[in-house]
Amino acid sequence: MRLIDIVLCFPPLLLAMLAVTLYGPGPVTLVPVLAVVFVPSFTRVAHASVLSVRSQDYVEAVRSMGASNLRVMATTILPNIIGPLIVQFSFTVAVTVVLESGLSFLGLGVLPPAPSLGLMIGTGRATLAQAPMLLVWPCLALTLMILVLNAVCDDLRDRLDPKSKKARGN
């Protein structure tokens, strides 16, 4: 957890810019860097959720009935921590998409001719006076993609959370 805390001290944009500067732009560099930058946040949320759930009475009840550690984790703890993990996933994907778009806009992310909303926004910015809609559509697509992803993840969280009414079918 200490190593994860150290990684979380650094802003993701700066770490991504440093890695892209050292190893060159492109998806081969960008994808692993973004994974390394955002995995610690999942680890921290999962760790905190497990610590919170494992001290609950229902976990102790399942454990006292002789269930193995794997069974306790799979049937009792995991269903109760899936909600916070889905919320973290939603947030992380949104930040990652915006970060990739920003790096591509600056020329440090995905390189042409590969498709990227950041490249499209950069092209639209360059032709703003002649064709302003070239800037509007990629920005709108980026916004809608993040909003739809958040809505889907919220619904998924509600369906998978054992304490939710949607999960119980009400």
Chimera marker file (.cmm) of the C-alpha trace (Angstrom):
<marker_set name="trace">
<marker id="1" x="0.000" y="0.000" z="0.000" r="1" g="1" b="0" radius="0.5"/>
<marker id="2" x="2.921" y="2.376" z="0.565" r="1" g="1" b="0" radius="0.5"/>
<marker id="3" x="4.065" y="1.986" z="-3.043" r="1" g="1" b="0" radius="0.5"/>
<marker id="4" x="0.517" y="2.720" z="-4.184" r="1" g="1" b="0" radius="0.5"/>
<marker id="5" x="0.429" y="5.834" z="-2.008" r="1" g="1" b="0" radius="0.5"/>
<marker id="6" x="3.658" y="7.018" z="-3.606" r="1" g="1" b="0" radius="0.5"/>
<marker id="7" x="2.285" y="6.553" z="-7.133" r="1" g="1" b="0" radius="0.5"/>
<marker id="8" x="-0.910" y="8.373" z="-6.152" r="1" g="1" b="0" radius="0.5"/>
<marker id="9" x="1.133" y="11.411" z="-5.048" r="1" g="1" b="0" radius="0.5"/>
<marker id="10" x="2.008" y="12.243" z="-8.635" r="1" g="1" b="0" radius="0.5"/>
<marker id="11" x="-0.538" y="13.808" z="-11.007" r="1" g="1" b="0" radius="0.5"/>
<marker id="12" x="-1.494" y="11.368" z="-13.798" r="1" g="1" b="0" radius="0.5"/>
<marker id="13" x="-1.034" y="13.988" z="-16.510" r="1" g="1" b="0" radius="0.5"/>
<marker id="14" x="2.550" y="14.697" z="-15.462" r="1" g="1" b="0" radius="0.5"/>
<marker id="15" x="3.446" y="11.010" z="-15.254" r="1" g="1" b="0" radius="0.5"/>
<marker id="16" x="1.892" y="10.367" z="-18.668" r="1" g="1" b="0" radius="0.5"/>
<marker id="17" x="3.689" y="13.363" z="-20.205" r="1" g="1" b="0" radius="0.5"/>
<marker id="18" x="6.995" y="12.223" z="-18.690" r="1" g="1" b="0" radius="0.5"/>
<marker id="19" x="6.642" y="8.679" z="-20.030" r="1" g="1" b="0" radius="0.5"/>
<marker id="20" x="5.553" y="9.850" z="-23.468" r="1" g="1" b="0" radius="0.5"/>
<marker id="21" x="8.473" y="12.276" z="-23.573" r="1" g="1" b="0" radius="0.5"/>
<marker id="22" x="10.924" y="9.524" z="-22.612" r="1" g="1" b="0" radius="0.5"/>
<marker id="23" x="9.527" y="6.678" z="-24.742" r="1" g="1" b="0" radius="0.5"/>
<marker id="24" x="7.817" y="8.541" z="-27.585" r="1" g="1" b="0" radius="0.5"/>
<marker id="25" x="4.170" y="9.188" z="-28.400" r="1" g="1" b="0" radius="0.5"/>
<marker id="26" x="1.747" y="6.522" z="-29.530" r="1" g="1" b="0" radius="0.5"/>
<marker id="27" x="-0.674" y="3.983" z="-28.122" r="1" g="1" b="0" radius="0.5"/>
<marker id="28" x="2.106" y="1.466" z="-27.398" r="1" g="1" b="0" radius="0.5"/>
<marker id="29" x="3.485" y="3.887" z="-24.802" r="1" g="1" b="0" radius="0.5"/>
<marker id="30" x="0.255" y="5.537" z="-23.714" r="1" g="1" b="0" radius="0.5"/>
<marker id="31" x="-1.825" y="2.468" z="-22.808" r="1" g="1" b="0" radius="0.5"/>
<marker id="32" x="0.655" y="0.877" z="-20.352" r="1" g="1" b="0" radius="0.5"/>
<marker id="33" x="1.431" y="4.254" z="-18.797" r="1" g="1" b="0" radius="0.5"/>
<marker id="34" x="-2.240" y="5.013" z="-18.204" r="1" g="1" b="0" radius="0.5"/>
<marker id="35" x="-2.731" y="1.530" z="-16.755" r="1" g="1" b="0" radius="0.5"/>
<marker id="36" x="0.161" y="1.975" z="-14.324" r="1" g="1" b="0" radius="0.5"/>
<marker id="37" x="-1.071" y="5.431" z="-13.362" r="1" g="1" b="0" radius="0.5"/>
<marker id="38" x="-4.664" y="4.385" z="-12.629" r="1" g="1" b="0" radius="0.5"/>
<marker id="39" x="-4.320" y="0.857" z="-11.162" r="1" g="1" b="0" radius="0.5"/>
<marker id="40" x="-3.320" y="2.191" z="-7.717" r="1" g="1" b="0" radius="0.5"/>
<marker id="41" x="-6.645" y="3.989" z="-7.338" r="1" g="1" b="0" radius="0.5"/>
<marker id="42" x="-8.502" y="0.694" z="-7.893" r="1" g="1" b="0" radius="0.5"/>
<marker id="43" x="-6.237" y="-1.043" z="-5.425" r="1" g="1" b="0" radius="0.5"/>
<marker id="44" x="-6.842" y="1.590" z="-2.794" r="1" g="1" b="0" radius="0.5"/>
<marker id="45" x="-10.638" y="1.527" z="-3.236" r="1" g="1" b="0" radius="0.5"/>
<marker id="46" x="-10.706" y="-2.281" z="-3.166" r="1" g="1" b="0" radius="0.5"/>
<marker id="47" x="-8.477" y="-2.421" z="-0.079" r="1" g="1" b="0" radius="0.5"/>
<marker id="48" x="-10.587" y="0.099" z="1.831" r="1" g="1" b="0" radius="0.5"/>
<marker id="49" x="-13.829" y="-1.625" z="0.806" r="1" g="1" b="0" radius="0.5"/>
<marker id="50" x="-12.576" y="-5.069" z="1.827" r="1" g="1" b="0" radius="0.5"/>
<marker id="51" x="-11.400" y="-3.739" z="5.198" r="1" g="1" b="0" radius="0.5"/>
<marker id="52" x="-14.828" y="-2.217" z="5.753" r="1" g="1" b="0" radius="0.5"/>
<marker id="53" x="-16.851" y="-5.253" z="4.678" r="1" g="1" b="0" radius="0.5"/>
<marker id="54" x="-14.774" y="-7.998" z="6.304" r="1" g="1" b="0" radius="0.5"/>
<marker id="55" x="-15.545" y="-6.688" z="9.786" r="1" g="1" b="0" radius="0.5"/>
<marker id="56" x="-19.308" y="-6.944" z="9.249" r="1" g="1" b="0" radius="0.5"/>
<marker id="57" x="-21.352" y="-9.498" z="11.159" r="1" g="1" b="0" radius="0.5"/>
<marker id="58" x="-22.628" y="-11.310" z="8.047" r="1" g="1" b="0" radius="0.5"/>
<marker id="59" x="-19.038" y="-12.053" z="6.964" r="1" g="1" b="0" radius="0.5"/>
<marker id="60" x="-18.274" y="-13.465" z="10.395" r="1" g="1" b="0" radius="0.5"/>
<marker id="61" x="-21.476" y="-15.546" z="10.193" r="1" g="1" b="0" radius="0.5"/>
<marker id="62" x="-20.438" y="-17.090" z="6.864" r="1" g="1" b="0" radius="0.5"/>
<marker id="63" x="-16.936" y="-17.696" z="8.205" r="1" g="1" b="0" radius="0.5"/>
<marker id="64" x="-18.294" y="-19.347" z="11.376" r="1" g="1" b="0" radius="0.5"/>
<marker id="65" x="-20.343" y="-21.768" z="9.232" r="1" g="1" b="0" radius="0.5"/>
<marker id="66" x="-17.040" y="-23.179" z="7.976" r="1" g="1" b="0" radius="0.5"/>
<marker id="67" x="-16.777" y="-21.486" z="4.593" r="1" g="1" b="0" radius="0.5"/>
<marker id="68" x="-13.298" y="-21.296" z="3.110" r="1" g="1" b="0" radius="0.5"/>
<marker id="69" x="-11.568" y="-17.949" z="2.643" r="1" g="1" b="0" radius="0.5"/>
<marker id="70" x="-12.107" y="-18.169" z="-1.118" r="1" g="1" b="0" radius="0.5"/>
<marker id="71" x="-15.826" y="-18.841" z="-0.671" r="1" g="1" b="0" radius="0.5"/>
<marker id="72" x="-16.183" y="-15.961" z="1.807" r="1" g="1" b="0" radius="0.5"/>
<marker id="73" x="-14.431" y="-13.645" z="-0.624" r="1" g="1" b="0" radius="0.5"/>
<marker id="74" x="-16.432" y="-14.763" z="-3.677" r="1" g="1" b="0" radius="0.5"/>
<marker id="75" x="-19.897" y="-14.955" z="-2.141" r="1" g="1" b="0" radius="0.5"/>
<marker id="76" x="-19.867" y="-12.365" z="0.611" r="1" g="1" b="0" radius="0.5"/>
<marker id="77" x="-17.136" y="-9.767" z="0.248" r="1" g="1" b="0" radius="0.5"/>
<marker id="78" x="-16.907" y="-9.349" z="-3.549" r="1" g="1" b="0" radius="0.5"/>
<marker id="79" x="-20.626" y="-8.658" z="-4.108" r="1" g="1" b="0" radius="0.5"/>
<marker id="80" x="-20.452" y="-5.977" z="-1.433" r="1" g="1" b="0" radius="0.5"/>
<marker id="81" x="-17.390" y="-4.191" z="-2.831" r="1" g="1" b="0" radius="0.5"/>
<marker id="82" x="-18.420" y="-4.314" z="-6.506" r="1" g="1" b="0" radius="0.5"/>
<marker id="83" x="-20.379" y="-1.040" z="-6.239" r="1" g="1" b="0" radius="0.5"/>
<marker id="84" x="-17.426" y="1.157" z="-5.254" r="1" g="1" b="0" radius="0.5"/>
<marker id="85" x="-15.237" y="-0.585" z="-7.843" r="1" g="1" b="0" radius="0.5"/>
<marker id="86" x="-17.731" y="0.144" z="-10.629" r="1" g="1" b="0" radius="0.5"/>
<marker id="87" x="-17.920" y="3.787" z="-9.568" r="1" g="1" b="0" radius="0.5"/>
<marker id="88" x="-14.116" y="3.943" z="-9.584" r="1" g="1" b="0" radius="0.5"/>
<marker id="89" x="-14.081" y="2.300" z="-13.024" r="1" g="1" b="0" radius="0.5"/>
<marker id="90" x="-16.524" y="4.898" z="-14.347" r="1" g="1" b="0" radius="0.5"/>
<marker id="91" x="-14.434" y="7.747" z="-12.989" r="1" g="1" b="0" radius="0.5"/>
<marker id="92" x="-11.148" y="6.256" z="-14.187" r="1" g="1" b="0" radius="0.5"/>
<marker id="93" x="-12.333" y="5.616" z="-17.740" r="1" g="1" b="0" radius="0.5"/>
<marker id="94" x="-13.693" y="9.165" z="-17.986" r="1" g="1" b="0" radius="0.5"/>
<marker id="95" x="-10.423" y="10.652" z="-16.740" r="1" g="1" b="0" radius="0.5"/>
<marker id="96" x="-8.406" y="8.356" z="-19.006" r="1" g="1" b="0" radius="0.5"/>
<marker id="97" x="-10.389" y="9.342" z="-22.102" r="1" g="1" b="0" radius="0.5"/>
<marker id="98" x="-9.980" y="13.031" z="-21.301" r="1" g="1" b="0" radius="0.5"/>
<marker id="99" x="-6.272" y="12.532" z="-20.540" r="1" g="1" b="0" radius="0.5"/>
<marker id="100" x="-5.690" y="10.682" z="-23.813" r="1" g="1" b="0" radius="0.5"/>
<marker id="101" x="-7.594" y="13.335" z="-25.720" r="1" g="1" b="0" radius="0.5"/>
<marker id="102" x="-5.547" y="16.071" z="-24.080" r="1" g="1" b="0" radius="0.5"/>
<marker id="103" x="-2.260" y="14.341" z="-24.826" r="1" g="1" b="0" radius="0.5"/>
<marker id="104" x="-3.304" y="13.688" z="-28.427" r="1" g="1" b="0" radius="0.5"/>
<marker id="105" x="-4.365" y="17.319" z="-28.755" r="1" g="1" b="0" radius="0.5"/>
<marker id="106" x="-0.858" y="18.320" z="-27.633" r="1" g="1" b="0" radius="0.5"/>
<marker id="107" x="0.740" y="15.833" z="-30.036" r="1" g="1" b="0" radius="0.5"/>
<marker id="108" x="1.959" y="13.542" z="-27.244" r="1" g="1" b="0" radius="0.5"/>
<marker id="109" x="-0.698" y="10.839" z="-27.491" r="1" g="1" b="0" radius="0.5"/>
<marker id="110" x="-2.008" y="8.937" z="-30.464" r="1" g="1" b="0" radius="0.5"/>
<marker id="111" x="-0.403" y="9.990" z="-33.723" r="1" g="1" b="0" radius="0.5"/>
<marker id="112" x="-2.172" y="10.485" z="-37.076" r="1" g="1" b="0" radius="0.5"/>
<marker id="113" x="-3.649" y="8.632" z="-38.958" r="1" g="1" b="0" radius="0.5"/>
<marker id="114" x="-4.968" y="6.763" z="-35.893" r="1" g="1" b="0" radius="0.5"/>
<marker id="115" x="-8.351" y="8.075" z="-34.742" r="1" g="1" b="0" radius="0.5"/>
<marker id="116" x="-8.506" y="10.126" z="-31.552" r="1" g="1" b="0" radius="0.5"/>
<marker id="117" x="-10.905" y="12.717" z="-30.273" r="1" g="1" b="0" radius="0.5"/>
<marker id="118" x="-7.930" y="14.836" z="-29.207" r="1" g="1" b="0" radius="0.5"/>
<marker id="119" x="-6.580" y="14.846" z="-32.766" r="1" g="1" b="0" radius="0.5"/>
<marker id="120" x="-10.030" y="15.765" z="-34.074" r="1" g="1" b="0" radius="0.5"/>
<marker id="121" x="-10.312" y="18.609" z="-31.576" r="1" g="1" b="0" radius="0.5"/>
<marker id="122" x="-6.854" y="19.838" z="-32.570" r="1" g="1" b="0" radius="0.5"/>
<marker id="123" x="-7.798" y="19.769" z="-36.249" r="1" g="1" b="0" radius="0.5"/>
<marker id="124" x="-11.073" y="21.559" z="-35.492" r="1" g="1" b="0" radius="0.5"/>
<marker id="125" x="-9.226" y="24.209" z="-33.507" r="1" g="1" b="0" radius="0.5"/>
<marker id="126" x="-6.892" y="24.853" z="-36.414" r="1" g="1" b="0" radius="0.5"/>
<marker id="127" x="-9.846" y="25.478" z="-38.736" r="1" g="1" b="0" radius="0.5"/>
<marker id="128" x="-12.111" y="27.223" z="-36.231" r="1" g="1" b="0" radius="0.5"/>
<marker id="129" x="-12.651" y="30.349" z="-38.355" r="1" g="1" b="0" radius="0.5"/>
<marker id="130" x="-13.558" y="28.414" z="-41.529" r="1" g="1" b="0" radius="0.5"/>
<marker id="131" x="-15.496" y="25.452" z="-40.097" r="1" g="1" b="0" radius="0.5"/>
<marker id="132" x="-16.443" y="25.801" z="-36.418" r="1" g="1" b="0" radius="0.5"/>
<marker id="133" x="-18.466" y="22.574" z="-36.441" r="1" g="1" b="0" radius="0.5"/>
<marker id="134" x="-15.236" y="20.577" z="-36.855" r="1" g="1" b="0" radius="0.5"/>
<marker id="135" x="-14.516" y="21.552" z="-33.267" r="1" g="1" b="0" radius="0.5"/>
<marker id="136" x="-18.049" y="21.167" z="-31.921" r="1" g="1" b="0" radius="0.5"/>
<marker id="137" x="-18.677" y="17.536" z="-32.972" r="1" g="1" b="0" radius="0.5"/>
<marker id="138" x="-15.594" y="15.936" z="-31.367" r="1" g="1" b="0" radius="0.5"/>
<marker id="139" x="-16.156" y="17.933" z="-28.163" r="1" g="1" b="0" radius="0.5"/>
<marker id="140" x="-19.794" y="16.866" z="-28.111" r="1" g="1" b="0" radius="0.5"/>
<marker id="141" x="-18.816" y="13.238" z="-28.787" r="1" g="1" b="0" radius="0.5"/>
<marker id="142" x="-16.302" y="13.320" z="-25.934" r="1" g="1" b="0" radius="0.5"/>
<marker id="143" x="-18.871" y="14.773" z="-23.543" r="1" g="1" b="0" radius="0.5"/>
<marker id="144" x="-21.630" y="12.364" z="-24.552" r="1" g="1" b="0" radius="0.5"/>
<marker id="145" x="-19.304" y="9.363" z="-24.370" r="1" g="1" b="0" radius="0.5"/>
<marker id="146" x="-18.383" y="10.196" z="-20.778" r="1" g="1" b="0" radius="0.5"/>
<marker id="147" x="-21.980" y="10.899" z="-19.749" r="1" g="1" b="0" radius="0.5"/>
<marker id="148" x="-23.265" y="7.651" z="-21.302" r="1" g="1" b="0" radius="0.5"/>
<marker id="149" x="-20.448" y="5.651" z="-19.713" r="1" g="1" b="0" radius="0.5"/>
<marker id="150" x="-21.262" y="7.134" z="-16.310" r="1" g="1" b="0" radius="0.5"/>
<marker id="151" x="-24.968" y="6.368" z="-16.751" r="1" g="1" b="0" radius="0.5"/>
<marker id="152" x="-24.256" y="2.764" z="-17.792" r="1" g="1" b="0" radius="0.5"/>
<marker id="153" x="-21.871" y="2.238" z="-14.876" r="1" g="1" b="0" radius="0.5"/>
<marker id="154" x="-24.367" y="3.733" z="-12.407" r="1" g="1" b="0" radius="0.5"/>
<marker id="155" x="-27.069" y="1.369" z="-13.652" r="1" g="1" b="0" radius="0.5"/>
<marker id="156" x="-24.668" y="-1.586" z="-13.521" r="1" g="1" b="0" radius="0.5"/>
<marker id="157" x="-23.684" y="-0.649" z="-9.973" r="1" g="1" b="0" radius="0.5"/>
<marker id="158" x="-27.337" y="-0.493" z="-8.949" r="1" g="1" b="0" radius="0.5"/>
<marker id="159" x="-28.042" y="-3.899" z="-10.494" r="1" g="1" b="0" radius="0.5"/>
<marker id="160" x="-25.016" y="-5.632" z="-8.929" r="1" g="1" b="0" radius="0.5"/>
<marker id="161" x="-25.147" y="-4.069" z="-5.457" r="1" g="1" b="0" radius="0.5"/>
<marker id="162" x="-26.855" y="-6.571" z="-3.131" r="1" g="1" b="0" radius="0.5"/>
<marker id="163" x="-28.315" y="-3.736" z="-1.014" r="1" g="1" b="0" radius="0.5"/>
<marker id="164" x="-29.955" y="-2.044" z="-4.027" r="1" g="1" b="0" radius="0.5"/>
<marker id="165" x="-33.653" y="-2.299" z="-4.921" r="1" g="1" b="0" radius="0.5"/>
<marker id="166" x="-32.797" y="-2.986" z="-8.592" r="1" g="1" b="0" radius="0.5"/>
<marker id="167" x="-30.668" y="-5.965" z="-7.543" r="1" g="1" b="0" radius="0.5"/>
<marker id="168" x="-33.611" y="-7.425" z="-5.620" r="1" g="1" b="0" radius="0.5"/>
<marker id="169" x="-35.935" y="-6.905" z="-8.574" r="1" g="1" b="0" radius="0.5"/>
<marker id="170" x="-38.113" y="-4.171" z="-7.029" r="1" g="1" b="0" radius="0.5"/>
<link id1="1" id2="2" r="1" g="1" b="0" radius="0.2"/>
<link id1="2" id2="3" r="1" g="1" b="0" radius="0.2"/>
<link id1="3" id2="4" r="1" g="1" b="0" radius="0.2"/>
<link id1="4" id2="5" r="1" g="1" b="0" radius="0.2"/>
<link id1="5" id2="6" r="1" g="1" b="0" radius="0.2"/>
<link id1="6" id2="7" r="1" g="1" b="0" radius="0.2"/>
<link id1="7" id2="8" r="1" g="1" b="0" radius="0.2"/>
<link id1="8" id2="9" r="1" g="1" b="0" radius="0.2"/>
<link id1="9" id2="10" r="1" g="1" b="0" radius="0.2"/>
<link id1="10" id2="11" r="1" g="1" b="0" radius="0.2"/>
<link id1="11" id2="12" r="1" g="1" b="0" radius="0.2"/>
<link id1="12" id2="13" r="1" g="1" b="0" radius="0.2"/>
<link id1="13" id2="14" r="1" g="1" b="0" radius="0.2"/>
<link id1="14" id2="15" r="1" g="1" b="0" radius="0.2"/>
<link id1="15" id2="16" r="1" g="1" b="0" radius="0.2"/>
<link id1="16" id2="17" r="1" g="1" b="0" radius="0.2"/>
<link id1="17" id2="18" r="1" g="1" b="0" radius="0.2"/>
<link id1="18" id2="19" r="1" g="1" b="0" radius="0.2"/>
<link id1="19" id2="20" r="1" g="1" b="0" radius="0.2"/>
<link id1="20" id2="21" r="1" g="1" b="0" radius="0.2"/>
<link id1="21" id2="22" r="1" g="1" b="0" radius="0.2"/>
<link id1="22" id2="23" r="1" g="1" b="0" radius="0.2"/>
<link id1="23" id2="24" r="1" g="1" b="0" radius="0.2"/>
<link id1="24" id2="25" r="1" g="1" b="0" radius="0.2"/>
<link id1="25" id2="26" r="1" g="1" b="0" radius="0.2"/>
<link id1="26" id2="27" r="1" g="1" b="0" radius="0.2"/>
<link id1="27" id2="28" r="1" g="1" b="0" radius="0.2"/>
<link id1="28" id2="29" r="1" g="1" b="0" radius="0.2"/>
<link id1="29" id2="30" r="1" g="1" b="0" radius="0.2"/>
<link id1="30" id2="31" r="1" g="1" b="0" radius="0.2"/>
<link id1="31" id2="32" r="1" g="1" b="0" radius="0.2"/>
<link id1="32" id2="33" r="1" g="1" b="0" radius="0.2"/>
<link id1="33" id2="34" r="1" g="1" b="0" radius="0.2"/>
<link id1="34" id2="35" r="1" g="1" b="0" radius="0.2"/>
<link id1="35" id2="36" r="1" g="1" b="0" radius="0.2"/>
<link id1="36" id2="37" r="1" g="1" b="0" radius="0.2"/>
<link id1="37" id2="38" r="1" g="1" b="0" radius="0.2"/>
<link id1="38" id2="39" r="1" g="1" b="0" radius="0.2"/>
<link id1="39" id2="40" r="1" g="1" b="0" radius="0.2"/>
<link id1="40" id2="41" r="1" g="1" b="0" radius="0.2"/>
<link id1="41" id2="42" r="1" g="1" b="0" radius="0.2"/>
<link id1="42" id2="43" r="1" g="1" b="0" radius="0.2"/>
<link id1="43" id2="44" r="1" g="1" b="0" radius="0.2"/>
<link id1="44" id2="45" r="1" g="1" b="0" radius="0.2"/>
<link id1="45" id2="46" r="1" g="1" b="0" radius="0.2"/>
<link id1="46" id2="47" r="1" g="1" b="0" radius="0.2"/>
<link id1="47" id2="48" r="1" g="1" b="0" radius="0.2"/>
<link id1="48" id2="49" r="1" g="1" b="0" radius="0.2"/>
<link id1="49" id2="50" r="1" g="1" b="0" radius="0.2"/>
<link id1="50" id2="51" r="1" g="1" b="0" radius="0.2"/>
<link id1="51" id2="52" r="1" g="1" b="0" radius="0.2"/>
<link id1="52" id2="53" r="1" g="1" b="0" radius="0.2"/>
<link id1="53" id2="54" r="1" g="1" b="0" radius="0.2"/>
<link id1="54" id2="55" r="1" g="1" b="0" radius="0.2"/>
<link id1="55" id2="56" r="1" g="1" b="0" radius="0.2"/>
<link id1="56" id2="57" r="1" g="1" b="0" radius="0.2"/>
<link id1="57" id2="58" r="1" g="1" b="0" radius="0.2"/>
<link id1="58" id2="59" r="1" g="1" b="0" radius="0.2"/>
<link id1="59" id2="60" r="1" g="1" b="0" radius="0.2"/>
<link id1="60" id2="61" r="1" g="1" b="0" radius="0.2"/>
<link id1="61" id2="62" r="1" g="1" b="0" radius="0.2"/>
<link id1="62" id2="63" r="1" g="1" b="0" radius="0.2"/>
<link id1="63" id2="64" r="1" g="1" b="0" radius="0.2"/>
<link id1="64" id2="65" r="1" g="1" b="0" radius="0.2"/>
<link id1="65" id2="66" r="1" g="1" b="0" radius="0.2"/>
<link id1="66" id2="67" r="1" g="1" b="0" radius="0.2"/>
<link id1="67" id2="68" r="1" g="1" b="0" radius="0.2"/>
<link id1="68" id2="69" r="1" g="1" b="0" radius="0.2"/>
<link id1="69" id2="70" r="1" g="1" b="0" radius="0.2"/>
<link id1="70" id2="71" r="1" g="1" b="0" radius="0.2"/>
<link id1="71" id2="72" r="1" g="1" b="0" radius="0.2"/>
<link id1="72" id2="73" r="1" g="1" b="0" radius="0.2"/>
<link id1="73" id2="74" r="1" g="1" b="0" radius="0.2"/>
<link id1="74" id2="75" r="1" g="1" b="0" radius="0.2"/>
<link id1="75" id2="76" r="1" g="1" b="0" radius="0.2"/>
<link id1="76" id2="77" r="1" g="1" b="0" radius="0.2"/>
<link id1="77" id2="78" r="1" g="1" b="0" radius="0.2"/>
<link id1="78" id2="79" r="1" g="1" b="0" radius="0.2"/>
<link id1="79" id2="80" r="1" g="1" b="0" radius="0.2"/>
<link id1="80" id2="81" r="1" g="1" b="0" radius="0.2"/>
<link id1="81" id2="82" r="1" g="1" b="0" radius="0.2"/>
<link id1="82" id2="83" r="1" g="1" b="0" radius="0.2"/>
<link id1="83" id2="84" r="1" g="1" b="0" radius="0.2"/>
<link id1="84" id2="85" r="1" g="1" b="0" radius="0.2"/>
<link id1="85" id2="86" r="1" g="1" b="0" radius="0.2"/>
<link id1="86" id2="87" r="1" g="1" b="0" radius="0.2"/>
<link id1="87" id2="88" r="1" g="1" b="0" radius="0.2"/>
<link id1="88" id2="89" r="1" g="1" b="0" radius="0.2"/>
<link id1="89" id2="90" r="1" g="1" b="0" radius="0.2"/>
<link id1="90" id2="91" r="1" g="1" b="0" radius="0.2"/>
<link id1="91" id2="92" r="1" g="1" b="0" radius="0.2"/>
<link id1="92" id2="93" r="1" g="1" b="0" radius="0.2"/>
<link id1="93" id2="94" r="1" g="1" b="0" radius="0.2"/>
<link id1="94" id2="95" r="1" g="1" b="0" radius="0.2"/>
<link id1="95" id2="96" r="1" g="1" b="0" radius="0.2"/>
<link id1="96" id2="97" r="1" g="1" b="0" radius="0.2"/>
<link id1="97" id2="98" r="1" g="1" b="0" radius="0.2"/>
<link id1="98" id2="99" r="1" g="1" b="0" radius="0.2"/>
<link id1="99" id2="100" r="1" g="1" b="0" radius="0.2"/>
<link id1="100" id2="101" r="1" g="1" b="0" radius="0.2"/>
<link id1="101" id2="102" r="1" g="1" b="0" radius="0.2"/>
<link id1="102" id2="103" r="1" g="1" b="0" radius="0.2"/>
<link id1="103" id2="104" r="1" g="1" b="0" radius="0.2"/>
<link id1="104" id2="105" r="1" g="1" b="0" radius="0.2"/>
<link id1="105" id2="106" r="1" g="1" b="0" radius="0.2"/>
<link id1="106" id2="107" r="1" g="1" b="0" radius="0.2"/>
<link id1="107" id2="108" r="1" g="1" b="0" radius="0.2"/>
<link id1="108" id2="109" r="1" g="1" b="0" radius="0.2"/>
<link id1="109" id2="110" r="1" g="1" b="0" radius="0.2"/>
<link id1="110" id2="111" r="1" g="1" b="0" radius="0.2"/>
<link id1="111" id2="112" r="1" g="1" b="0" radius="0.2"/>
<link id1="112" id2="113" r="1" g="1" b="0" radius="0.2"/>
<link id1="113" id2="114" r="1" g="1" b="0" radius="0.2"/>
<link id1="114" id2="115" r="1" g="1" b="0" radius="0.2"/>
<link id1="115" id2="116" r="1" g="1" b="0" radius="0.2"/>
<link id1="116" id2="117" r="1" g="1" b="0" radius="0.2"/>
<link id1="117" id2="118" r="1" g="1" b="0" radius="0.2"/>
<link id1="118" id2="119" r="1" g="1" b="0" radius="0.2"/>
<link id1="119" id2="120" r="1" g="1" b="0" radius="0.2"/>
<link id1="120" id2="121" r="1" g="1" b="0" radius="0.2"/>
<link id1="121" id2="122" r="1" g="1" b="0" radius="0.2"/>
<link id1="122" id2="123" r="1" g="1" b="0" radius="0.2"/>
<link id1="123" id2="124" r="1" g="1" b="0" radius="0.2"/>
<link id1="124" id2="125" r="1" g="1" b="0" radius="0.2"/>
<link id1="125" id2="126" r="1" g="1" b="0" radius="0.2"/>
<link id1="126" id2="127" r="1" g="1" b="0" radius="0.2"/>
<link id1="127" id2="128" r="1" g="1" b="0" radius="0.2"/>
<link id1="128" id2="129" r="1" g="1" b="0" radius="0.2"/>
<link id1="129" id2="130" r="1" g="1" b="0" radius="0.2"/>
<link id1="130" id2="131" r="1" g="1" b="0" radius="0.2"/>
<link id1="131" id2="132" r="1" g="1" b="0" radius="0.2"/>
<link id1="132" id2="133" r="1" g="1" b="0" radius="0.2"/>
<link id1="133" id2="134" r="1" g="1" b="0" radius="0.2"/>
<link id1="134" id2="135" r="1" g="1" b="0" radius="0.2"/>
<link id1="135" id2="136" r="1" g="1" b="0" radius="0.2"/>
<link id1="136" id2="137" r="1" g="1" b="0" radius="0.2"/>
<link id1="137" id2="138" r="1" g="1" b="0" radius="0.2"/>
<link id1="138" id2="139" r="1" g="1" b="0" radius="0.2"/>
<link id1="139" id2="140" r="1" g="1" b="0" radius="0.2"/>
<link id1="140" id2="141" r="1" g="1" b="0" radius="0.2"/>
<link id1="141" id2="142" r="1" g="1" b="0" radius="0.2"/>
<link id1="142" id2="143" r="1" g="1" b="0" radius="0.2"/>
<link id1="143" id2="144" r="1" g="1" b="0" radius="0.2"/>
<link id1="144" id2="145" r="1" g="1" b="0" radius="0.2"/>
<link id1="145" id2="146" r="1" g="1" b="0" radius="0.2"/>
<link id1="146" id2="147" r="1" g="1" b="0" radius="0.2"/>
<link id1="147" id2="148" r="1" g="1" b="0" radius="0.2"/>
<link id1="148" id2="149" r="1" g="1" b="0" radius="0.2"/>
<link id1="149" id2="150" r="1" g="1" b="0" radius="0.2"/>
<link id1="150" id2="151" r="1" g="1" b="0" radius="0.2"/>
<link id1="151" id2="152" r="1" g="1" b="0" radius="0.2"/>
<link id1="152" id2="153" r="1" g="1" b="0" radius="0.2"/>
<link id1="153" id2="154" r="1" g="1" b="0" radius="0.2"/>
<link id1="154" id2="155" r="1" g="1" b="0" radius="0.2"/>
<link id1="155" id2="156" r="1" g="1" b="0" radius="0.2"/>
<link id1="156" id2="157" r="1" g="1" b="0" radius="0.2"/>
<link id1="157" id2="158" r="1" g="1" b="0" radius="0.2"/>
<link id1="158" id2="159" r="1" g="1" b="0" radius="0.2"/>
<link id1="159" id2="160" r="1" g="1" b="0" radius="0.2"/>
<link id1="160" id2="161" r="1" g="1" b="0" radius="0.2"/>
<link id1="161" id2="162" r="1" g="1" b="0" radius="0.2"/>
<link id1="162" id2="163" r="1" g="1" b="0" radius="0.2"/>
<link id1="163" id2="164" r="1" g="1" b="0" radius="0.2"/>
<link id1="164" id2="165" r="1" g="1" b="0" radius="0.2"/>
<link id1="165" id2="166" r="1" g="1" b="0" radius="0.2"/>
<link id1="166" id2="167" r="1" g="1" b="0" radius="0.2"/>
<link id1="167" id2="168" r="1" g="1" b="0" radius="0.2"/>
<link id1="168" id2="169" r="1" g="1" b="0" radius="0.2"/>
<link id1="169" id2="170" r="1" g="1" b="0" radius="0.2"/>
</marker_set>
